Amino acid sequence: MTLKTEQAFQPIIIQSGQNAYGMARSFYEAYGVRSLVLEPSRKKRNIQTFILGGSQAIATKNSRIVDFQQVDYLDDPNYFVHALTGVAKQYKNKKLLLFVCDCYYVELVIKNKQALENYFILPYIDESLMNQIQTKENFYKKCDLYNLKYPRTMVLTNKNYETTAISLAYPIIIKASNSAEYKNCSFLGKQKIFLVHNEEDQKRIVKSIFSSTYNDHLILQEYIPGDDTTIRVLYVYVGKDKKVKLMCLGNTLIEDPSPHHIGNSLAVVTDYDKQLMDKIRFFLEDIGYTGYANFDMKLDVRDGEYKLFEINLRTGTSSYYVTASGHNLMKYVVDDYVFGENLELTYVQAEHLWSLIPKKVLFKCIVNKPLKAEAKRLIKQGKYTDALYFKEDMNIKRWSMLKAYNLYLKIKFKKYYK
């Protein structure tokens, strides 16, 4: 692709990991435009900055499809708007599209939406709706209203956790209801999600979490049996007219096994389920949603129902699989907000395999034999995309770095994958 030096818009992405690279790659493929990727400057040097970032992630390093910039106090809620307006003033006569890569920054953007809309196009919901669905606890209340299934759940607070009897049979899952707040807390043995097999471990983990700076509620859930291939991810784009325009269901093949990133899909093959898509589409349109959303869920083989885990008010780590399937995820927001095009509803049915991990690791770890055979077939047919190896974005530095990263992934899977 020949780089187009002038565009009517400029994508700006907060954080520089795999999600950011997937978005930037989508923009480059559709329009030849380089995305600006932001991270908070390390000058602040508090625990929040070290958790959220401050240096450029491997996914976007040595890349010619992004520009990278560190911004002072970008991660500070008190200076967030000021930090972003400083970035916006670097551009003249361009429409600036702002995207974020995790729940913490989603919350900051939405809470400051009125001020930021003077500078950016913001494909995000308003704060009133965010408060109804952002935490898992509130999302499950909505699920009850719309007959959307989720695992059997208990809610613990820092006031009742010591006296509440656990009615769920072990093993159970322990996770934060508020992902944005949980990401900023720190304690020994912290994991994104805990799989717990007995009461002793449950009490120890819950006490550790509530002894940290985390002040919201905890979710305890029944464990839905099944390996990684029973996980589904659903990406959705809802237009500014609050009508769903794109839905793409993915069947996870492998999830990240490491404690801090468990639950992130590292290999996905596209899937299709019209009944599920129809139910989620009705839900989103009925609550007045707009922008990107992704749902995590698991197929419960005991009853054949999808059990929803959460809704994310943004794109996720594996979002590029949608673009790879032939439906450019970022083109939808540009066509909608920048060019004002009339977008029709699309349920993706194309077959495609997207993977962040080396093929040898992928095939060694896939448990489901039919899905392993399907993945091999898609690779043979050329319906395969590597998350980071993009031929139009390759140089010796990036190639060498990605080779080293693949070695790291092999070591990580050897250490954590069971």
C-alpha positions as CSV (number, residue, x, y, z in Angstrom):
1,M,0.0,0.0,0.0
2,T,1.2,3.5,-0.8
3,L,1.2,5.8,2.2
4,K,-1.3,8.5,1.8
5,T,0.1,11.7,3.3
6,E,-3.1,13.5,3.7
7,Q,-6.3,12.3,5.4
8,A,-9.3,14.2,6.7
9,F,-8.9,12.4,10.0
10,Q,-6.2,11.3,12.5
11,P,-6.6,8.2,14.7
12,I,-5.2,8.6,18.2
13,I,-4.9,5.5,20.4
14,I,-4.1,5.5,24.1
15,Q,-1.8,2.6,25.0
16,S,0.6,0.8,22.7
17,G,-0.1,-3.0,23.1
18,Q,-1.6,-5.6,20.8
19,N,-5.1,-3.9,20.8
20,A,-3.5,-0.6,19.6
21,Y,-1.5,-2.4,16.9
22,G,-4.6,-4.1,15.6
23,M,-6.4,-0.8,15.4
24,A,-3.5,0.9,13.7
25,R,-3.1,-1.9,11.2
26,S,-6.7,-1.7,10.4
27,F,-6.4,2.1,9.8
28,Y,-3.3,1.6,7.7
29,E,-4.8,-1.1,5.5
30,A,-8.0,0.9,4.9
31,Y,-6.6,4.4,4.4
32,G,-2.8,4.3,4.5
33,V,-2.8,6.5,7.6
34,R,-0.4,6.3,10.5
35,S,-2.0,6.2,13.9
36,L,-0.6,8.2,16.8
37,V,-0.1,6.0,19.8
38,L,0.1,7.5,23.3
39,E,1.5,6.3,26.6
40,P,1.8,8.2,29.9
41,S,5.2,9.6,30.6
42,R,7.2,7.9,33.2
43,K,8.0,11.1,35.0
44,K,5.2,10.5,37.4
45,R,6.6,7.1,38.5
46,N,3.8,6.0,40.8
47,I,2.3,2.5,41.0
48,Q,-0.6,3.4,38.7
49,T,1.8,4.5,35.9
50,F,3.9,1.3,36.2
51,I,0.8,-0.8,36.0
52,L,-0.8,1.0,33.1
53,G,2.3,1.7,31.0
54,G,4.6,4.5,30.2
55,S,6.9,2.8,27.7
56,Q,6.1,1.6,24.3
57,A,4.9,-2.0,24.1
58,I,6.5,-4.6,21.8
59,A,3.4,-4.7,19.5
60,T,4.0,-1.2,18.2
61,K,7.8,-0.9,18.5
62,N,9.9,-0.4,15.4
63,S,6.6,0.1,13.4
64,R,6.2,2.4,10.4
65,I,2.4,2.4,10.7
66,V,2.3,4.3,14.0
67,D,3.9,7.3,15.6
68,F,4.6,7.1,19.3
69,Q,4.4,9.9,21.9
70,Q,4.7,10.0,25.7
71,V,2.4,12.4,27.4
72,D,2.9,13.8,30.9
73,Y,0.2,13.0,33.4
74,L,-1.9,11.1,30.8
75,D,-2.9,8.5,33.4
76,D,-3.8,11.1,36.1
77,P,-7.6,11.7,36.3
78,N,-7.0,15.3,37.4
79,Y,-4.9,16.2,34.3
80,F,-6.3,13.7,31.7
81,V,-8.3,16.3,29.7
82,H,-5.5,18.8,29.8
83,A,-3.0,16.2,28.6
84,L,-5.2,15.2,25.7
85,T,-6.1,18.7,24.6
86,G,-2.4,19.4,24.4
87,V,-2.1,16.5,21.9
88,A,-5.1,17.7,20.0
89,K,-3.6,21.1,19.5
90,Q,-0.8,19.5,17.5
91,Y,-3.2,18.9,14.7
92,K,-5.0,21.5,12.6
93,N,-7.9,20.9,10.1
94,K,-8.2,17.2,11.0
95,K,-10.9,15.3,12.7
96,L,-9.4,13.4,15.6
97,L,-10.7,10.0,16.5
98,L,-9.8,8.9,20.0
99,F,-9.6,5.2,21.0
100,V,-8.6,3.5,24.2
101,C,-7.4,0.0,25.0
102,D,-8.5,-0.8,28.6
103,C,-11.3,-0.2,31.1
104,Y,-9.4,2.5,33.1
105,Y,-9.0,4.8,30.1
106,V,-12.5,4.0,28.9
107,E,-13.8,5.3,32.2
108,L,-11.7,8.4,32.0
109,V,-12.9,9.2,28.5
110,I,-16.5,8.7,29.2
111,K,-16.4,10.7,32.5
112,N,-14.8,13.6,30.6
113,K,-16.7,13.1,27.4
114,Q,-18.3,16.6,27.3
115,A,-15.0,18.3,27.6
116,L,-13.2,16.0,25.2
117,E,-15.9,16.2,22.5
118,N,-14.6,19.7,21.7
119,Y,-11.5,18.1,20.3
120,F,-12.2,14.5,19.5
121,I,-14.7,12.2,17.9
122,L,-15.6,9.8,20.7
123,P,-17.4,6.6,19.7
124,Y,-18.3,5.8,23.3
125,I,-21.5,5.7,25.4
126,D,-22.4,8.4,28.0
127,E,-21.6,8.1,31.7
128,S,-25.2,7.4,32.7
129,L,-25.3,4.2,30.6
130,M,-21.7,3.3,31.6
131,N,-22.8,3.3,35.2
132,Q,-25.5,0.8,34.4
133,I,-23.3,-1.8,32.7
134,Q,-19.6,-1.3,33.3
135,T,-19.2,-3.3,36.5
136,K,-20.0,-7.0,36.2
137,E,-22.5,-6.8,39.0
138,N,-24.6,-4.2,37.2
139,F,-24.1,-5.9,33.8
140,Y,-25.6,-9.1,35.3
141,K,-28.6,-7.1,36.5
142,K,-29.2,-6.1,32.9
143,C,-28.7,-9.7,31.8
144,D,-31.6,-10.7,34.0
145,L,-33.8,-8.2,32.3
146,Y,-32.9,-9.4,28.8
147,N,-32.8,-13.1,29.5
148,L,-29.1,-13.3,28.8
149,K,-27.4,-16.1,30.7
150,Y,-24.4,-15.9,33.0
151,P,-22.8,-18.2,35.5
152,R,-24.3,-18.6,39.0
153,T,-23.0,-15.6,40.9
154,M,-22.5,-14.2,44.4
155,V,-21.4,-10.7,45.3
156,L,-19.1,-9.9,48.2
157,T,-18.3,-6.5,49.7
158,N,-15.6,-5.4,52.1
159,K,-18.3,-5.2,54.8
160,N,-19.9,-8.7,54.4
161,Y,-17.1,-11.0,53.1
162,E,-16.1,-12.3,56.5
163,T,-19.7,-13.3,57.5
164,T,-21.2,-14.4,54.2
165,A,-21.6,-18.1,53.6
166,I,-20.5,-19.3,50.1
167,S,-23.3,-21.2,48.5
168,L,-21.4,-22.1,45.4
169,A,-19.8,-25.5,44.9
170,Y,-16.0,-25.5,44.4
171,P,-14.2,-24.9,42.1
172,I,-15.2,-21.3,41.8
173,I,-14.0,-18.1,40.0
174,I,-13.1,-15.0,42.0
175,K,-12.8,-11.7,40.0
176,A,-13.3,-8.0,40.5
177,S,-16.7,-6.5,39.6
178,N,-14.9,-3.2,38.7
179,S,-12.1,-4.0,36.3
180,A,-10.9,-0.4,36.0
181,E,-10.4,0.0,39.8
182,Y,-8.9,-3.5,40.2
183,K,-6.3,-2.8,37.6
184,N,-4.8,0.0,39.8
185,C,-4.6,-2.0,43.0
186,S,-1.6,-4.0,44.1
187,F,-1.2,-7.0,46.5
188,L,0.9,-10.1,46.8
189,G,-0.2,-12.9,44.4
190,K,-2.5,-10.6,42.4
191,Q,-4.1,-12.3,39.3
192,K,-6.6,-11.1,36.8
193,I,-8.9,-14.0,37.7
194,F,-8.6,-16.7,40.4
195,L,-9.7,-20.3,40.0
196,V,-10.2,-21.5,43.5
197,H,-10.7,-25.1,44.7
198,N,-11.4,-24.8,48.4
199,E,-12.7,-22.5,51.2
200,E,-9.2,-21.9,52.7
201,D,-7.9,-20.4,49.4
202,Q,-11.1,-18.5,48.8
203,K,-10.9,-16.8,52.2
204,R,-7.2,-16.0,51.7
205,I,-7.7,-14.5,48.3
206,V,-10.7,-12.4,49.2
207,K,-9.0,-11.0,52.3
208,S,-5.9,-10.1,50.2
209,I,-8.0,-8.2,47.7
210,F,-10.1,-6.3,50.3
211,S,-6.9,-5.5,52.2
212,S,-5.5,-3.7,49.1
213,T,-6.8,-0.4,47.8
214,Y,-9.6,-2.1,45.9
215,N,-12.8,-0.8,47.3
216,D,-15.5,-2.1,45.0
217,H,-17.3,-5.5,45.1
218,L,-16.0,-9.0,44.2
219,I,-17.7,-11.5,42.0
220,L,-17.7,-15.2,43.0
221,Q,-19.0,-17.5,40.2
222,E,-19.5,-21.1,39.5
223,Y,-16.7,-22.5,37.3
224,I,-18.1,-23.4,33.8
225,P,-16.3,-26.6,32.8
226,G,-14.4,-26.7,29.5
227,D,-11.1,-25.9,27.9
228,D,-10.2,-22.7,26.1
229,T,-12.0,-23.7,22.9
230,T,-15.4,-23.3,24.7
231,I,-14.7,-19.5,25.1
232,R,-16.4,-17.1,22.7
233,V,-15.7,-13.5,22.0
234,L,-18.2,-11.2,20.2
235,Y,-17.1,-7.9,18.7
236,V,-19.8,-5.3,17.9
237,Y,-19.9,-1.9,16.3
238,V,-23.0,0.2,17.0
239,G,-23.4,3.3,14.9
240,K,-24.1,6.8,16.1
241,D,-27.7,6.2,15.3
242,K,-27.6,3.5,18.0
243,K,-28.2,0.7,15.5
244,V,-25.8,-2.3,15.3
245,K,-23.8,-2.3,12.1
246,L,-21.3,-5.1,12.6
247,M,-21.1,-8.3,14.7
248,C,-18.3,-10.9,14.5
249,L,-18.3,-13.9,16.8
250,G,-15.0,-15.6,17.5
251,N,-14.2,-19.1,18.9
252,T,-11.1,-18.8,21.1
253,L,-8.5,-21.5,20.6
254,I,-6.0,-20.5,23.2
255,E,-6.1,-17.9,26.0
256,D,-3.2,-16.3,27.7
257,P,-2.2,-18.6,30.6
258,S,-0.2,-16.1,32.6
259,P,-1.7,-14.8,35.9
260,H,-1.9,-11.1,35.0
261,H,-3.3,-11.7,31.5
262,I,-5.4,-14.8,31.8
263,G,-8.6,-14.5,29.8
264,N,-7.0,-12.7,26.8
265,S,-7.6,-14.5,23.6
266,L,-4.3,-15.3,21.8
267,A,-5.8,-17.3,18.9
268,V,-9.3,-17.0,17.5
269,V,-11.2,-18.6,14.6
270,T,-14.3,-16.9,13.4
271,D,-17.6,-18.4,14.3
272,Y,-21.3,-17.7,13.6
273,D,-24.5,-18.0,15.7
274,K,-27.4,-16.0,14.5
275,Q,-29.6,-16.6,17.5
276,L,-26.9,-15.3,19.9
277,M,-26.1,-12.3,17.7
278,D,-29.8,-11.4,17.5
279,K,-30.2,-11.5,21.3
280,I,-27.1,-9.3,21.8
281,R,-28.1,-6.9,19.0
282,F,-31.6,-6.4,20.6
283,F,-29.9,-5.8,24.0
284,L,-27.5,-3.2,22.7
285,E,-30.1,-1.3,20.6
286,D,-32.6,-1.4,23.4
287,I,-30.3,0.2,26.0
288,G,-29.2,2.9,23.6
289,Y,-25.6,1.7,23.2
290,T,-23.2,3.3,20.7
291,G,-19.6,2.6,19.6
292,Y,-17.5,-0.5,20.1
293,A,-18.3,-3.4,22.5
294,N,-16.9,-6.8,23.1
295,F,-18.5,-9.6,25.1
296,D,-16.6,-12.5,26.7
297,M,-18.6,-15.7,27.3
298,K,-18.3,-19.5,27.5
299,L,-20.4,-22.2,26.0
300,D,-21.7,-24.3,28.8
301,V,-21.6,-27.9,27.5
302,R,-23.9,-29.0,30.3
303,D,-26.9,-27.1,28.9
304,G,-25.7,-25.8,25.5
305,E,-26.2,-22.2,26.7
306,Y,-23.7,-19.3,26.3
307,K,-22.9,-17.9,29.7
308,L,-21.8,-14.2,29.5
309,F,-18.9,-13.0,31.7
310,E,-18.8,-9.3,30.9
311,I,-19.2,-6.5,28.4
312,N,-16.2,-4.3,27.6
313,L,-17.0,-0.8,26.4
314,R,-14.2,-0.9,23.8
315,T,-12.3,-3.1,21.4
316,G,-10.1,-5.8,22.9
317,T,-6.8,-7.6,22.4
318,S,-8.0,-9.9,19.7
319,S,-10.1,-7.3,17.8
320,Y,-8.0,-7.5,14.6
321,Y,-9.5,-10.9,13.9
322,V,-12.6,-9.0,12.7
323,T,-10.6,-7.0,10.2
324,A,-8.6,-10.1,9.1
325,S,-11.9,-11.8,8.3
326,G,-12.6,-9.2,5.6
327,H,-14.6,-6.6,7.6
328,N,-12.3,-3.8,8.6
329,L,-13.4,-2.9,12.2
330,M,-12.0,0.7,12.1
331,K,-13.5,1.5,8.7
332,Y,-16.9,1.3,10.3
333,V,-16.3,4.2,12.7
334,V,-14.6,6.4,10.0
335,D,-17.5,5.8,7.5
336,D,-20.0,6.5,10.3
337,Y,-18.5,9.6,12.0
338,V,-16.2,11.1,9.3
339,F,-17.8,10.4,6.0
340,G,-21.4,10.0,7.2
341,E,-22.1,6.9,5.1
342,N,-25.2,4.7,5.5
343,L,-24.0,1.4,7.1
344,E,-26.0,-1.8,6.8
345,L,-26.1,-4.5,9.4
346,T,-23.5,-7.3,8.8
347,Y,-23.2,-10.6,10.7
348,V,-19.7,-11.9,9.7
349,Q,-19.8,-15.5,8.4
350,A,-16.4,-15.6,6.7
351,E,-13.9,-18.2,7.9
352,H,-10.5,-17.0,9.2
353,L,-7.9,-17.8,11.8
354,W,-6.0,-15.0,13.8
355,S,-3.2,-15.8,16.1
356,L,-0.6,-14.0,18.2
357,I,1.3,-17.1,19.1
358,P,3.7,-19.3,17.0
359,K,2.1,-22.1,15.1
360,K,4.0,-24.8,16.9
361,V,2.8,-23.5,20.2
362,L,-0.7,-23.1,18.9
363,F,-1.0,-26.7,17.6
364,K,0.7,-28.1,20.7
365,C,-1.8,-26.4,23.0
366,I,-5.2,-26.8,21.2
367,V,-7.0,-29.6,22.9
368,N,-10.1,-29.8,20.6
369,K,-9.1,-32.1,17.7
370,P,-11.8,-30.9,15.2
371,L,-10.8,-27.2,15.9
372,K,-7.1,-28.1,15.5
373,A,-7.9,-29.7,12.1
374,E,-9.9,-26.6,11.2
375,A,-7.1,-24.3,12.1
376,K,-4.7,-26.3,10.0
377,R,-7.1,-26.2,7.1
378,L,-7.5,-22.4,7.3
379,I,-3.7,-22.0,7.3
380,K,-3.4,-24.2,4.2
381,Q,-6.1,-22.3,2.4
382,G,-4.5,-18.9,3.2
383,K,-7.2,-17.8,5.6
384,Y,-4.7,-17.1,8.4
385,T,-3.3,-13.9,9.9
386,D,-0.4,-13.4,12.3
387,A,-1.2,-10.7,14.8
388,L,2.1,-8.9,14.6
389,Y,3.8,-10.1,11.4
390,F,2.6,-7.6,8.8
391,K,4.7,-7.6,5.6
392,E,4.1,-3.9,4.9
393,D,5.4,-3.1,8.4
394,M,8.6,-5.1,8.6
395,N,12.2,-4.1,9.0
396,I,15.2,-5.8,10.4
397,K,14.7,-4.3,13.9
398,R,11.1,-5.2,14.0
399,W,11.7,-8.7,12.6
400,S,14.4,-9.4,15.2
401,M,12.3,-8.1,18.0
402,L,9.3,-10.3,17.0
403,K,11.5,-13.3,16.7
404,A,12.7,-12.7,20.3
405,Y,9.1,-12.2,21.4
406,N,8.1,-15.5,19.9
407,L,10.8,-17.1,22.0
408,Y,9.4,-15.4,25.1
409,L,5.9,-16.7,24.2
410,K,7.3,-20.3,24.0
411,I,8.9,-19.9,27.4
412,K,5.7,-18.4,28.9
413,F,3.5,-21.2,27.6
414,K,6.0,-23.8,28.9
415,K,5.8,-22.2,32.3
416,Y,2.1,-21.5,32.7
417,Y,0.1,-23.6,30.2
418,K,-1.3,-26.7,31.9
